[in-house]
Amino acid sequence: MNRRAGALTAVLTALVAAAVPGCSSTPPALSLTVLAAASLQPTFTELGDQFRAEHPGTSVRFDFASSSDLAAQLTQGATGDVFASADTTQMDTVAAAGLLAGARSNSPPTRW
């Protein structure tokens, strides 16, 4: 779980850093949407709670479903900041549609 926590925290932190303008006295409220495989729900929910505690004012919304359903939603116009698939096939589908921005990380579920 430490690898998973580190990976998600790094991704969410990078998104926060990229989304918050540099010279504002009051940073705007930030909302992140994470589309994740249903099998990842317990871990991602826990990580989301930890992330919110470390980044007050940041909203993290999760959409948990099967990886294939999430990939279909994305290719049909749904949006999200993070896509966590349980398999590489669905990640490949989203990548082939040109919908991945930034880094892609493949990590076997047993290593999370």
WOWO-V583673 format. One record per residue. N is the residue number from 1. RES is the residue in three letters. SS is DSSP state (hx for helix, st for strand, lp for the rest). OMEGA is omega in radians with two decimals (* if undefined). Layout:
# WOWO-V583673
N&RES&SS&OMEGA / N&RES&SS&OMEGA
This chain:
# WOWO-V583673
1&MET&lp&3.12 / 2&ASN&hx&3.09 / 3&ARG&hx&3.14 / 4&ARG&hx&-3.14 / 5&ALA&hx&3.14 / 6&GLY&hx&-3.12 / 7&ALA&hx&-3.12 / 8&LEU&hx&3.12 / 9&THR&hx&3.12 / 10&ALA&hx&-3.13 / 11&VAL&hx&-3.11 / 12&LEU&hx&3.11 / 13&THR&hx&3.11 / 14&ALA&hx&3.12 / 15&LEU&hx&3.11 / 16&VAL&hx&-3.12 / 17&ALA&hx&-3.12 / 18&ALA&hx&-3.03 / 19&ALA&hx&-3.08 / 20&VAL&lp&3.13 / 21&PRO&lp&-3.00 / 22&GLY&lp&-2.96 / 23&CYS&lp&3.14 / 24&SER&lp&3.12 / 25&SER&lp&3.08 / 26&THR&lp&-3.13 / 27&PRO&lp&3.12 / 28&PRO&lp&3.06 / 29&ALA&lp&-3.10 / 30&LEU&st&3.11 / 31&SER&st&3.10 / 32&LEU&st&3.08 / 33&THR&st&-3.12 / 34&VAL&st&3.04 / 35&LEU&st&-3.02 / 36&ALA&st&3.10 / 37&ALA&st&-3.11 / 38&ALA&hx&-3.14 / 39&SER&hx&-3.13 / 40&LEU&hx&-3.02 / 41&GLN&hx&-3.11 / 42&PRO&hx&-3.10 / 43&THR&hx&-3.10 / 44&PHE&hx&3.09 / 45&THR&hx&3.10 / 46&GLU&hx&3.13 / 47&LEU&hx&3.10 / 48&GLY&hx&3.09 / 49&ASP&hx&3.12 / 50&GLN&hx&-3.12 / 51&PHE&hx&3.12 / 52&ARG&hx&3.14 / 53&ALA&hx&-3.13 / 54&GLU&hx&-3.10 / 55&HIS&lp&-3.12 / 56&PRO&lp&-3.14 / 57&GLY&lp&3.11 / 58&THR&st&3.10 / 59&SER&st&3.08 / 60&VAL&st&3.13 / 61&ARG&st&-3.14 / 62&PHE&st&2.99 / 63&ASP&st&-3.13 / 64&PHE&st&3.10 / 65&ALA&st&3.08 / 66&SER&lp&-3.14 / 67&SER&hx&-3.13 / 68&SER&hx&3.09 / 69&ASP&hx&3.14 / 70&LEU&hx&3.11 / 71&ALA&hx&3.11 / 72&ALA&hx&3.11 / 73&GLN&hx&-3.13 / 74&LEU&hx&-3.12 / 75&THR&hx&3.10 / 76&GLN&lp&3.01 / 77&GLY&lp&3.08 / 78&ALA&lp&3.14 / 79&THR&lp&3.09 / 80&GLY&lp&3.13 / 81&ASP&lp&3.14 / 82&VAL&st&3.04 / 83&PHE&st&3.13 / 84&ALA&st&-3.11 / 85&SER&lp&3.08 / 86&ALA&lp&3.12 / 87&ASP&lp&-3.09 / 88&THR&hx&-3.14 / 89&THR&hx&-3.12 / 90&GLN&hx&3.07 / 91&MET&hx&3.09 / 92&ASP&hx&3.12 / 93&THR&hx&-3.14 / 94&VAL&hx&3.11 / 95&ALA&hx&-3.13 / 96&ALA&hx&3.11 / 97&ALA&lp&3.12 / 98&GLY&lp&-3.04 / 99&LEU&lp&3.12 / 100&LEU&lp&3.06 / 101&ALA&lp&3.12 / 102&GLY&lp&-3.00 / 103&ALA&lp&3.02 / 104&ARG&lp&3.14 / 105&SER&lp&3.06 / 106&ASN&lp&3.14 / 107&SER&lp&-3.13 / 108&PRO&lp&-3.09 / 109&PRO&hx&-3.12 / 110&THR&hx&-3.13 / 111&ARG&hx&3.14 / 112&TRP&lp&*
